[in-house]
């Protein structure tokens, strides 16, 4: 049976995943007045923000929560209320209903089982809504960008996801590696960010003259083939230089066939497993001591640091914990009557990418630079963007300067 986008979203939500989907960029404009009929909240009042989560237990999720509840809440007049771990769209709807009934003034969402339903519920209730660590699809943005209570989204676009996959594969190509396996993560569930990353990996390999995927070297054509097939097919990879030894996708840990496929990937003895996400979580134990390296797109966590110290993970493109600071500021401004809007009074759609670690030194520097006690986006960094005088252009420039070099060097 062909997996549709609706099926994919439902499956991904059931797996506890938060999708990062692409959106078009808003064009410039100035911060507008509070929406009609909404007088905003006095800056001296405590703002009640509620947070939807599909993942409540991973190191990344716990880090995000600590930043909001231990740092932001201690430094701003705001109170955060978190949902339980939401397994599907129905659970998201119930959580939204509870948030609305309990008087939440804004919702920041890390859950993506049915974002359109969340947006409609927030708009109908007259509470603000923002997307953290992701963006909407182009089609969704066109539909919802004019909602007066939609604050917007800040996260990786599909262009950033493509580049992340390309840069990771290129790193190993430049290091002389020739035998690869790929972990496609959510490719079969049509998770756009994982498909874009995987297509970027293959496009990087296809820069070598003899190498192609499905007879093409073009990223868009490779992407289209993956979308049509709903998977990666090893027999479509051709090269005189590189070998694609194996492929795995999904997270069916309890399934014996999936376990056998994972074992087959490891036994094919690639030099590197290129992972579209959660690579170490899936393969870490299986490749321990084998000399197989993992390139991953994940998060800056203690577990991934230990994996890099052990030489298992040798490349990581990851989100940093306080990267969710700008979307908080945008949401706070909206609640307080100072929304930051794009041209034609549209919601934010801003890109924010990854920090890339190619060594233990990189990784430890990033971890030290972004702690709960002293986050990269601390109060001093965020405060200039709180209040009535923030323009769209200034906020866009602020969000765009997210790299470690931008923030610290």
Secondary structure, DSSP 4 states (H G I P E B T S, - for coil): -PPPHHHHHHHHHHTT-------PPPPP----PPPTT-----TTSPEEEEEEES-SSSHHHHHHHHIIIIIIHHHSSEEEEEEEE--SHHHHHHHHHHHHHTT-SEEEE---SSHHHHHHHHHHHT-EEEEES----HHHHHHHTT-TTEEEEEE--HHHHHHHHHHHHHHHHHTT--EEEEE-TTGGGT-HHHHHHHHHHHHHHTTSTT-EETTB--HHHHHHHHHHHTS--GGGEE-SS-EEEEEE-S--TT-HHHHHHHHHHHHTT-SEEEESS-HHHHHHHHHTTT--EEEEEEE--HHHHHHHHTTSEEEEEEE-GGGGHHHHHHHHHHHTT----BTTTB-EEEE---EEESSHHHHHHHHHHS-SSS-SS-HHHHHTTSSTT--HHHHHHHHH--SHHHHH-
